[in-house]
Amino acid sequence: MTILDKIVERKRQEVADAKEKTSLDELKSYPLFERTCYNLKDSVLHPDRSGIIAEYKRASPSKGLINGRHSVQEVVQGYQNAGASAISVLTDKDFFQGDLADLTAAREVLTIPLLRKEFIIDEYQIAEAKAYGADIILLIAACLSKEEIKTLSSYAKSLGLNVLLEIHNEEELGKSLFDTIDAIGVNNRNLKDFVVSLDHSYDLVEKIPNQYIKVSESGISDPNTINELKKAGFQAFLIGENFMKTEDPMQAIQDFTDQVNKA
C-alpha cells in the first residue's frame, strides 16, 4: 500500500467521523460559508503578484516535522506581503499536522485567495473548505475517478469556489479536462514514492489546454527555475517546504521573490 493509499483510507474514516459531529446544514450556517471567494486567475495574473502559491506546512509524511516554530498567521501574512498570488494551507491532521482551524486563522489576515490543501474524496470536505474560509479546493486526480472529478468540481463551483486539479502524468490529465476546473497543477513529486522531478512539468505543460491556469507544484527551490517555468508556459508555482524549512519563512520568500524579479 502506497502513502497515498494510506492517506485516502484514513480520510474516508475521518470524513465519516466529521459528518457525525457536524452536519452539512450546520456547515452552511457558518458565517464564512456565505462570503464571496477571491478569484484565483485574477490574483495569479495580477502584475503586482509573483504567481507563487506559498504553502504553510508544518510536517510531511516523508520529512516529519518541517517547522513548528511559526504561527500560521505570522507566516501567511509574510507570504502575502512578499507578493504571493495565493496561499495554501495543509489541513490534514494525521500525516501533515494540519488543522481546519489553520484555514480560518489564515483567512482572518489574508486578502488573496486561500487554498485548502487536502485529500478531497467527498463533497462534505468541499463544504467544510467554504465554511472555514477557503477560496480554492484541491482535487488530486491520482485518487479520484473521472466521474468523481466531474462531480466534486461541479459541486465546488456551485459554492463559488475555485478548483485546482492536480495531475502527475498524461493519463491523469486526460480524465481531468472539465469546464469546472480553473487551474491544472503538475505535481513534480510522485505521491506514491515521493521522488521529485521537474521533468513532469516540462513534459506536460504544452499538453494542458490554455483555458486553464497552469501550475507547477513541488520541488521548486531556485528562483531561476521560476523564470524557466514561466518561459515554458506556467503562470503559477506552488512552493511549500522551500520556505517552511527555513528559520524565517517570511524572509525566505521575500529573498526568493527579490531574486526572481532581478533575473
C-alpha positions in Angstrom: 0.0 0.0 0.0 1.4 3.4 -1.0 1.4 6.5 1.2 -1.4 7.9 -0.9 -3.5 4.8 -0.4 -2.9 5.0 3.4 -3.9 8.7 3.4 -7.1 8.1 1.4 -8.1 5.1 3.6 -7.7 7.3 6.7 -9.5 10.1 5.0 -12.7 8.0 4.5 -12.9 7.4 8.2 -12.1 11.0 9.0 -14.9 12.3 6.8 -17.4 9.8 8.3 -16.4 11.0 11.8 -16.7 14.7 10.8 -20.2 14.1 9.4 -21.4 12.7 12.7 -20.0 15.7 14.6 -21.2 18.5 12.3 -24.0 18.2 9.7 -23.8 19.7 6.2 -26.6 22.1 7.2 -24.6 23.2 10.2 -21.6 23.9 8.0 -23.8 26.0 5.7 -24.8 28.2 8.7 -21.1 29.1 9.4 -20.5 32.9 8.8 -17.7 32.3 6.2 -19.9 30.0 4.1 -21.7 33.0 2.5 -18.6 35.0 1.7 -17.6 35.6 -2.0 -14.4 33.9 -2.9 -11.4 35.7 -4.3 -10.7 34.8 -7.9 -7.5 32.6 -8.4 -6.9 33.6 -12.0 -7.2 37.3 -11.3 -4.7 37.0 -8.5 -2.2 34.8 -10.4 -2.2 37.2 -13.4 -2.1 40.4 -11.4 1.0 42.4 -12.4 1.9 43.1 -8.8 1.9 39.4 -7.7 4.5 36.8 -8.3 2.4 33.8 -9.3 3.7 31.9 -6.3 1.2 29.9 -4.3 3.1 29.8 -1.0 2.3 26.9 1.4 2.0 26.7 5.1 3.0 23.2 6.0 4.2 22.0 9.5 5.1 18.5 8.5 5.0 15.8 5.8 5.0 12.0 5.7 8.4 11.9 4.2 10.2 14.6 6.2 8.3 14.6 9.6 8.2 18.0 11.3 9.3 20.8 9.0 8.5 23.9 11.0 6.8 24.0 14.4 8.1 27.5 15.4 5.9 29.9 13.4 2.2 30.5 13.6 0.1 30.2 10.5 -1.0 33.9 10.7 2.6 35.1 11.0 3.8 33.0 8.0 0.9 33.7 5.6 1.0 37.4 6.3 4.7 37.3 5.4 3.9 35.4 2.2 1.2 37.9 1.2 3.5 40.9 1.9 6.2 39.3 -0.3 3.8 39.2 -3.3 2.4 35.7 -3.2 -0.6 35.2 -5.5 -2.3 32.7 -3.2 -1.8 30.8 0.0 -2.0 27.1 0.5 -2.7 25.7 4.0 -2.5 22.0 4.8 -5.5 20.8 6.8 -4.7 17.1 7.1 -4.0 16.2 10.7 -2.6 12.7 10.8 0.0 13.0 8.1 0.8 16.8 7.9 -0.1 18.0 11.4 -2.6 20.5 9.9 -6.0 21.6 11.1 -9.1 23.2 9.7 -8.6 25.9 12.3 -5.4 26.9 10.5 -7.6 27.7 7.4 -9.8 30.1 9.4 -6.8 31.7 11.1 -5.2 32.3 7.7 -8.4 33.8 6.3 -8.5 36.4 9.0 -5.3 38.0 7.8 -5.4 37.5 4.1 -6.8 39.5 1.1 -5.7 37.0 -1.5 -7.0 33.5 -2.5 -6.6 30.7 0.1 -6.4 27.1 -0.9 -7.5 24.2 1.3 -4.7 21.7 0.7 -6.4 18.4 1.4 -7.1 14.9 0.1 -10.7 15.5 -1.0 -12.8 12.5 -1.7 -16.2 13.7 -0.6 -18.5 16.8 -1.2 -18.6 17.3 2.5 -14.9 18.3 2.6 -15.7 20.9 -0.1 -18.5 22.4 2.1 -16.0 22.4 5.0 -13.5 24.3 2.9 -16.1 27.0 2.2 -17.3 27.1 5.8 -13.7 27.6 7.1 -12.7 30.3 4.7 -11.1 28.7 1.6 -11.4 30.2 -1.9 -9.8 27.2 -3.6 -10.0 23.5 -3.2 -7.5 20.9 -4.5 -8.6 17.8 -6.3 -6.0 15.1 -6.8 -6.5 13.1 -10.0 -4.4 10.2 -8.7 -7.0 9.3 -6.1 -10.2 10.2 -8.0 -12.1 8.7 -10.9 -13.1 10.8 -13.9 -16.7 10.9 -12.7 -15.6 11.9 -9.2 -13.5 14.7 -10.6 -16.5 16.0 -12.5 -19.0 15.6 -9.6 -16.7 17.2 -7.0 -15.5 20.1 -9.2 -19.1 20.9 -10.2 -20.1 21.0 -6.5 -17.2 23.3 -5.7 -18.2 25.7 -8.5 -21.8 25.7 -7.2 -20.4 27.1 -4.0 -18.4 29.7 -5.8 -15.0 28.0 -5.1 -12.0 27.9 -7.4 -10.8 24.4 -8.3 -7.1 23.4 -8.7 -6.8 19.9 -10.2 -3.5 18.1 -9.6 -2.0 15.7 -12.1 1.2 13.6 -12.4 1.0 12.3 -15.9 -0.8 12.5 -19.2 -3.3 9.8 -18.3 -4.5 11.8 -15.3 -4.7 14.9 -17.4 -6.9 13.1 -19.9 -9.6 12.4 -17.3 -9.5 15.9 -15.8 -10.4 18.4 -18.6 -13.7 19.8 -17.4 -15.1 23.4 -17.6 -15.5 23.2 -13.8 -11.7 23.2 -13.4 -9.9 26.6 -13.1 -6.3 25.5 -12.8 -4.3 22.4 -13.5 -1.2 21.7 -11.4 1.5 19.3 -12.3 2.9 17.8 -9.1 6.6 17.2 -9.6 6.5 14.9 -6.5 5.3 11.4 -7.1 2.8 10.7 -4.3 3.5 7.0 -4.4 7.2 7.2 -3.6 7.7 11.0 -3.1 10.5 11.2 -5.6 10.7 14.8 -7.2 11.5 15.7 -10.8 10.7 18.9 -12.6 10.6 16.9 -15.8 7.0 16.2 -15.0 6.2 19.9 -15.5 8.2 20.3 -18.7 6.8 17.2 -20.2 3.1 18.2 -19.6 2.9 22.0 -19.9 2.1 22.1 -23.6 -0.5 19.3 -23.3 -2.5 21.4 -20.8 -5.1 23.5 -22.7 -4.6 27.2 -22.4 -8.0 27.8 -20.8 -6.6 26.6 -17.5 -4.1 28.3 -15.3 -1.0 26.2 -15.4 0.6 25.5 -12.1 3.9 23.7 -11.4 3.9 22.2 -7.9 6.7 21.0 -5.6 10.5 20.7 -6.0 11.0 24.4 -6.8 13.9 25.8 -4.8 15.8 28.0 -7.2 14.4 31.4 -8.2 15.8 30.9 -11.7 13.5 27.8 -12.0 10.5 30.1 -11.7 11.6 32.1 -14.8 12.4 28.9 -16.7 8.9 27.5 -15.9 7.3 30.8 -17.0 9.1 30.6 -20.3 7.8 27.1 -20.7 4.2 28.3 -20.2 3.5 28.1 -16.4 1.8 31.0 -14.7 1.7 29.8 -11.1 4.1 27.9 -8.8 3.2 26.1 -5.6 6.1 26.2 -3.2 5.9 24.6 0.3 8.9 23.1 2.0 11.4 25.5 0.4 10.2 28.4 2.7 8.9 26.4 5.6 12.1 24.5 6.2 14.0 27.8 7.0 14.4 29.6 10.3 12.4 32.5 8.9 9.9 31.5 6.1 8.7 35.2 5.8 12.2 36.5 5.0 12.9 33.4 2.8 10.0 34.1 0.4 10.9 37.8 0.3 14.5 37.0 -0.7 13.3 34.4 -3.2 10.9 36.8 -4.9 13.5 39.6 -5.0 15.8 37.2 -6.9 13.0 36.2 -9.2 12.4 39.8 -10.1 16.1 40.5 -10.7 16.6 37.6 -13.1 
